[in-house]
Amino acid sequence: MPHEVTMPQLGMTQDSGRLTQWLKQPGDKVARGDLLFEVETDKATMEIEAQADGFLTHVKADEGADIPVGKVIARISDTASETADAPDEPAAAPTPEAESAPGTDVALPEGHAITMPQLGMTQDSGVLVTWLKAPGDAVGAEDILFEVETDKSTMEVAAGHDGYLAATLAEPGEAIAVGGMLAIMSPGPPSAPVARSAAQMAAQMAAKPAPADAKAAPARVEPVADEAPPAATPQAVPGSEGRILASPKLRRIALVEGLDLSRLVRAGHPQPFHMRDLEILRSLPDETQPSGVQQTSPHVTAAATAMRLTAKSEQDGFAAFARWAGETHGLADADALLAGLAGASLPGGPGIVAVERFGARRAFLVPQDRRLSAATPSDAAPTLILRDLRTSAVESVAIGAEALPVITITRQGAGLSITLECGPGQMDGPAAIALLDAFAGRLREPLRHLL
């Protein structure tokens, strides 16, 4: 089945990207995971992987072109000779006009659109867990605006802009397509803040007649409507389908204490769940205990469940170090340098470190001598995953234990936050502390690695 290739959203405030280079040519055979093209944003240049097997066809974007997020730029087809019409553009995201949605007489305010971010290359939608600001509130660029859940994690997302939350266009529990509008930020206090659901917005767009000249219709919200990503799609709270809506902090504490959030669902408590629901969860009777048997304290299982450690670095020394290594020693692969620093921090000696960035993964073998220049690409199974989110709007993570120990790097003002999460049996406490302390020190002062 053909797969459309679109310009990814690699950061919360990104609305376009420059296609710097195609790494495959039209007609080339590609496999899932092959490097397909390079994208440059205002923060980084990244290689983007193919998300399907097939042949590259219908290439619609030239190298050097600036492409809006979500715009279709090519197709991965079943055959190299496919000559069907070029893929359709994604449906335009709703743009606020001076009209009222069904059931309300309040028009949408003017301002900057806040959209559903793409937190992973394979993500096509996210579920809004909760709003952390109310319509009309003053919001700073670094303030946490909302929580979003994907099929892999629940994350807090910063506003990315200073201003006022003039309108919310989705309700907790609704699934919104990547690039779909979630809110409107205005530069000044809104005279009439608006709160609507994605279902209302979809109904408004369906009921609105198309203008006689679509290109002449004024676009009052960025990004431009005729090139915007897919529109929001409402969805009911999916607790009955196995997905539970809960804040990252509650998920983290529940994981540490060995508490099962699904018990709140079965007890009939409304989602999304927040920290105020923690005491309720703790007080629920143990479903596995016979009637009359006292429940064992959930804290007993905390140490055997998972570990989560966080280190702070007041400065990010890696970016300057990577430039120096490239200019002075020809070590231009920043991922290999990052993997080398992580591998050198492993208490047990050399290993395979996989560097992940927005769904793309590259693994490197860090040998016994631990020289940065000796970190080489590897196809072997990794022993440590290094998730680099420095160019994203994500400020904290609490995903929980995965199949391997995971170190996540996020931006924290001018410095960095480095989080290590690992499951029982993967690493003991002293080893985890030694790994995180050594790696945080190397990120703060990379030249220390060479001493």
C-alpha positions in Angstrom: 0.0 0.0 0.0 1.5 3.4 -1.0 2.8 5.6 1.9 2.8 9.4 1.7 6.0 11.1 2.8 5.4 14.5 4.5 7.5 17.2 6.0 7.8 16.2 9.7 7.3 18.5 12.7 10.6 18.3 14.6 9.8 20.9 17.2 6.7 22.6 18.9 7.3 26.0 17.3 8.3 24.6 13.8 5.9 25.4 11.0 8.2 24.6 8.1 11.5 22.9 7.2 14.1 23.2 4.5 14.7 20.1 2.5 18.5 20.3 2.2 19.1 17.0 0.4 17.4 13.9 -1.0 19.3 10.7 0.1 17.4 8.6 -2.3 16.5 9.2 -6.0 13.1 8.8 -7.7 12.7 5.1 -8.5 15.1 3.9 -5.9 14.2 1.0 -3.7 13.9 1.9 -0.1 13.4 -0.1 3.1 11.9 1.0 6.4 14.6 2.7 8.3 16.7 3.8 5.3 17.7 7.5 5.4 15.4 9.2 2.9 16.2 13.0 3.1 17.7 15.7 5.2 15.7 18.6 6.9 17.0 21.8 8.3 15.1 23.8 10.8 16.1 26.9 12.8 17.6 24.6 15.4 19.1 21.6 13.7 19.7 19.6 10.6 18.4 16.0 10.8 18.3 12.9 8.6 14.8 11.5 8.2 14.1 7.8 7.8 11.7 6.0 5.5 8.6 4.7 7.3 7.7 2.0 4.8 9.2 -0.4 2.3 8.8 0.2 -1.4 10.1 2.6 -4.1 10.5 6.4 -4.0 8.0 8.0 -6.4 6.1 11.2 -6.9 8.8 13.4 -5.6 7.3 16.9 -5.4 9.9 19.0 -3.5 13.2 20.2 -4.7 16.4 20.5 -2.6 16.6 23.9 -0.9 12.9 24.4 -0.8 11.1 25.5 2.4 8.2 23.1 3.0 5.3 23.6 5.4 4.9 20.9 8.1 2.6 18.2 7.0 2.9 18.9 3.3 3.2 15.8 1.1 6.6 15.8 -0.6 6.8 12.3 -2.1 5.3 8.8 -2.0 6.7 5.3 -1.2 5.0 3.1 -3.8 4.7 -0.6 -4.4 6.5 -0.3 -7.7 9.1 2.0 -9.2 7.0 2.6 -12.3 3.8 3.7 -10.6 2.4 6.6 -12.5 -0.8 7.4 -10.6 -1.7 11.0 -9.8 0.5 12.7 -7.3 -0.7 12.2 -3.7 -3.4 14.4 -2.4 -2.4 17.2 0.0 -3.6 16.7 3.6 -6.8 18.3 4.5 -6.4 21.9 5.7 -6.5 22.5 9.4 -9.5 24.6 10.6 -8.8 28.3 10.5 -10.8 30.7 12.7 -13.1 33.0 10.8 -15.4 35.6 12.1 -18.3 33.1 12.4 -19.8 31.1 15.2 -19.5 27.4 15.7 -22.7 25.4 16.2 -24.0 26.1 19.7 -22.1 29.3 20.3 -22.3 33.0 19.3 -18.7 33.8 20.1 -16.3 34.2 17.2 -12.7 32.8 17.4 -10.1 35.4 18.3 -7.1 36.3 16.2 -3.6 35.0 17.1 -1.0 32.3 16.7 -2.1 28.7 16.2 -0.9 26.1 18.7 -0.9 22.7 17.0 -0.6 19.1 18.0 3.2 18.4 18.0 4.8 15.4 16.4 6.7 13.8 19.2 7.9 10.8 17.2 8.4 10.2 13.5 5.7 7.5 13.3 3.1 9.5 15.3 0.1 10.7 13.3 -2.1 11.9 16.2 -2.1 12.5 19.9 -4.7 12.5 22.7 -5.1 15.7 24.7 -4.8 14.6 28.3 -5.5 17.9 30.0 -5.0 21.7 29.8 -2.7 23.2 32.4 -3.8 26.8 31.6 -7.3 28.2 31.3 -8.7 30.4 28.5 -7.7 34.0 29.2 -4.6 33.1 31.2 -1.3 34.8 30.6 1.3 32.2 29.4 5.1 32.3 29.1 6.9 30.6 26.3 8.4 28.0 28.7 5.1 27.5 30.7 3.7 24.0 30.4 0.5 24.5 28.4 -1.0 21.0 28.0 -0.3 17.2 28.3 -0.5 14.9 25.3 -0.5 11.2 25.1 0.8 9.1 22.2 1.0 5.4 21.7 4.4 5.5 23.4 4.3 8.0 26.2 2.5 10.9 28.0 4.4 14.3 27.8 4.1 17.8 29.0 4.3 20.4 26.2 5.4 24.0 26.6 3.6 26.9 25.0 6.5 28.0 22.9 5.2 31.6 22.7 4.6 34.4 25.2 1.0 35.7 25.2 -2.5 34.9 26.4 -4.4 31.7 25.9 -7.2 33.2 23.8 -9.0 29.9 22.8 -8.8 26.2 23.4 -10.1 24.1 20.5 -10.0 20.6 21.9 -11.2 18.9 25.1 -9.4 16.3 27.2 -9.9 12.9 25.7 -10.1 14.0 22.1 -7.6 12.6 19.6 -6.1 15.3 17.4 -4.1 14.8 14.2 -0.5 15.9 14.1 -0.6 19.6 13.0 -4.2 20.0 14.0 -5.1 23.1 15.9 -5.4 22.9 19.7 -5.4 26.5 20.7 -4.9 30.2 19.8 -2.4 32.4 21.5 -3.0 36.2 21.3 -0.4 38.9 22.0 -2.8 40.8 24.3 -5.5 39.8 26.8 -8.5 38.4 24.9 -11.8 40.2 25.3 -13.8 37.0 25.1 -11.8 33.8 25.7 -13.2 30.8 23.9 -13.3 27.1 24.9 -14.5 24.6 22.3 -14.1 20.9 21.5 -12.6 19.4 18.4 -16.0 18.0 17.6 -17.5 21.5 17.5 -14.7 22.7 15.3 -15.2 19.8 12.9 -18.9 20.5 12.7 -18.2 24.2 12.0 -15.9 23.4 9.2 -18.4 20.8 7.7 -21.2 23.3 7.8 -19.3 26.3 6.5 -19.7 26.8 2.7 -16.5 27.0 0.7 -15.6 30.6 -0.4 -15.9 31.5 -4.0 -12.1 32.2 -4.2 -10.3 30.1 -1.6 -7.0 31.8 -2.1 -8.6 35.2 -1.5 -9.9 34.2 2.0 -7.9 35.9 4.6 -5.7 33.5 6.8 -5.8 35.0 10.3 -3.9 32.2 12.1 -0.5 30.7 11.3 0.3 28.3 9.6 -1.3 29.3 6.4 -4.6 27.4 6.0 -4.2 26.1 2.4 -0.9 24.3 3.3 -1.7 23.3 6.9 -1.5 19.8 8.2 -4.5 17.4 8.6 -7.5 18.7 10.5 -8.3 17.6 14.0 -10.4 14.5 14.4 -12.5 14.1 17.6 -12.4 10.9 19.5 -14.1 9.8 22.7 -12.1 9.2 25.9 -10.5 5.8 25.1 -10.3 4.3 28.6 -12.5 1.4 27.5 -10.0 0.7 24.7 -7.1 0.2 27.1 -5.6 3.7 27.0 -5.7 5.6 30.3 -5.5 9.3 30.4 -3.3 10.5 33.3 -0.8 13.2 34.1 2.9 12.3 33.7 3.5 12.9 37.4 0.8 10.6 38.5 2.0 7.9 36.0 5.5 8.2 37.5 4.4 7.9 41.1 2.1 5.1 40.3 4.9 3.2 38.5 7.3 3.7 41.5 4.6 2.6 44.0 3.4 -0.3 41.9 -0.1 1.1 41.6 -2.4 0.1 38.7 -4.2 3.1 37.2 -6.7 0.8 35.5 -8.2 0.2 38.9 -9.5 3.8 38.9 -11.1 3.1 35.6 -12.8 0.0 36.9 -13.9 1.9 40.0 -15.7 4.4 37.7 -13.6 7.5 38.4 -13.6 10.0 35.5 -10.5 10.5 33.3 -8.1 12.2 32.9 -6.5 11.3 36.3 -4.4 13.8 38.2 -2.4 13.9 41.4 -5.6 14.5 43.4 -6.6 11.0 42.4 -3.5 9.4 44.0 -5.0 9.0 47.5 -8.1 7.5 46.0 -6.0 5.0 44.1 -4.0 4.1 47.2 -7.2 3.6 49.2 -8.8 1.2 46.7 -8.9 -2.4 48.0 -6.5 -4.9 46.5 -8.5 -6.8 43.9 -6.3 -9.9 44.3 -6.8 -10.2 48.1 -9.7 -12.3 49.5 -12.3 -10.3 51.4 -11.2 -9.3 54.8 -7.5 -9.6 54.1 -5.5 -6.4 54.8 -3.9 -4.9 51.7 -0.1 -4.9 51.6 1.3 -1.4 51.3 2.0 -0.5 47.6 5.3 1.1 48.7 6.8 -2.4 49.3 7.1 -3.0 45.6 8.6 0.4 44.8 12.3 -0.6 44.8 11.7 -3.7 42.7 9.6 -1.9 40.0 11.8 0.7 38.3 14.4 3.4 38.8 14.2 7.0 37.5 17.1 9.3 38.2 17.5 12.9 36.9 20.7 15.0 36.8 20.9 18.7 35.9 23.7 20.5 34.0 23.7 24.2 34.2 25.3 24.4 30.8 25.2 22.5 27.5 28.9 22.0 26.6 28.2 19.4 23.9 27.1 21.7 21.1 30.4 23.7 21.2 32.4 20.5 21.6 30.8 18.9 18.6 31.7 21.9 16.4 35.3 21.9 17.7 35.6 18.1 17.1 34.3 18.5 13.5 36.4 21.6 12.6 39.6 20.4 14.3 39.6 16.6 14.0 37.1 15.9 11.2 34.7 14.2 13.6 31.5 15.5 11.9 29.1 12.9 13.2 27.5 14.4 16.3 25.5 11.2 17.0 28.8 9.2 17.1 30.3 11.7 19.5 27.2 11.6 21.8 27.2 7.8 21.7 30.9 7.9 22.6 30.3 10.0 25.7 27.5 7.8 26.8 29.4 4.6 26.1 32.4 5.9 28.0 30.2 6.4 31.0 28.9 2.8 31.2 30.3 1.3 34.4 30.5 -2.2 32.8 32.8 -1.2 30.0 32.2 -0.8 26.2 28.8 -1.5 24.6 26.4 -0.6 21.9 24.7 2.8 22.3 21.6 3.7 20.2 21.0 7.4 19.7 17.3 8.2 19.1 15.9 11.5 17.8 12.2 11.8 16.9 11.8 8.2 15.9 15.1 7.9 14.0 17.7 5.5 15.6 21.4 5.0 14.9 23.5 2.5 16.9 27.2 2.8 17.6 29.8 0.4 19.0 31.9 2.1 21.7 35.1 0.0 21.9 37.3 -0.9 24.9 39.6 2.1 24.4 36.6 4.4 24.4 38.2 6.9 22.0 35.5 9.1 20.5 37.0 8.6 17.0 36.5 4.9 17.4 32.7 4.9 17.9 31.5 3.2 14.8 28.0 2.5 13.4 26.7 -1.0 14.4 23.7 -3.2 13.5 24.0 -5.1 16.8 21.4 -4.9 19.5 22.0 -1.9 21.8 22.8 -2.1 25.5 21.7 1.5 26.2 19.3 3.9 24.4 20.1 7.6 24.4 17.1 9.8 23.5 18.1 13.3 22.4 15.2 15.7 22.8 17.3 18.9 23.0 15.6 20.4 19.9 12.1 19.6 21.0 9.7 21.5 23.3 9.6 18.6 25.7 11.0 19.6 29.1 10.5 16.5 31.2 9.8 12.8 30.7 8.4 10.0 32.8 7.8 7.2 30.4 8.8 4.4 32.7 10.9 1.3 32.3 11.4 0.0 28.8 13.2 -3.1 27.4 16.6 -1.4 27.8 17.9 1.4 30.1 17.1 4.8 28.5 18.8 8.1 29.0 16.8 11.1 27.8 18.3 14.6 27.3 16.0 17.6 27.4 16.6 21.3 27.3 16.4 23.2 30.7 16.9 26.9 30.1 20.6 27.3 29.1 21.4 23.9 30.5 20.3 20.3 30.3 18.2 17.8 32.2 19.4 14.2 31.9 17.0 11.4 33.0 17.9 7.7 33.3 15.0 5.2 33.5 15.6 1.5 33.8 13.6 -1.6 34.9 14.3 -4.2 37.5 17.3 -6.4 36.8 18.7 -4.0 34.1 21.0 -2.1 36.4 21.5 -1.8 40.2 21.4 1.5 42.1 25.1 2.2 42.4 25.6 1.4 38.7 22.7 3.7 37.6 24.0 6.5 39.8 27.6 6.1 38.4 26.4 6.1 34.8 24.2 9.2 35.1 26.8 11.2 37.1 29.5 10.4 34.6 27.4 11.1 31.5 26.1 14.4 33.0 29.6 15.5 33.7 30.7 14.7 30.2 27.9 16.7 28.7 28.8 19.6 30.9 32.5 19.4 30.2 33.1 17.1 27.2 36.8 17.8 27.1 37.0 16.0 30.5 36.5 12.8 28.5 39.8 13.3 26.8 41.8 13.6 30.0 
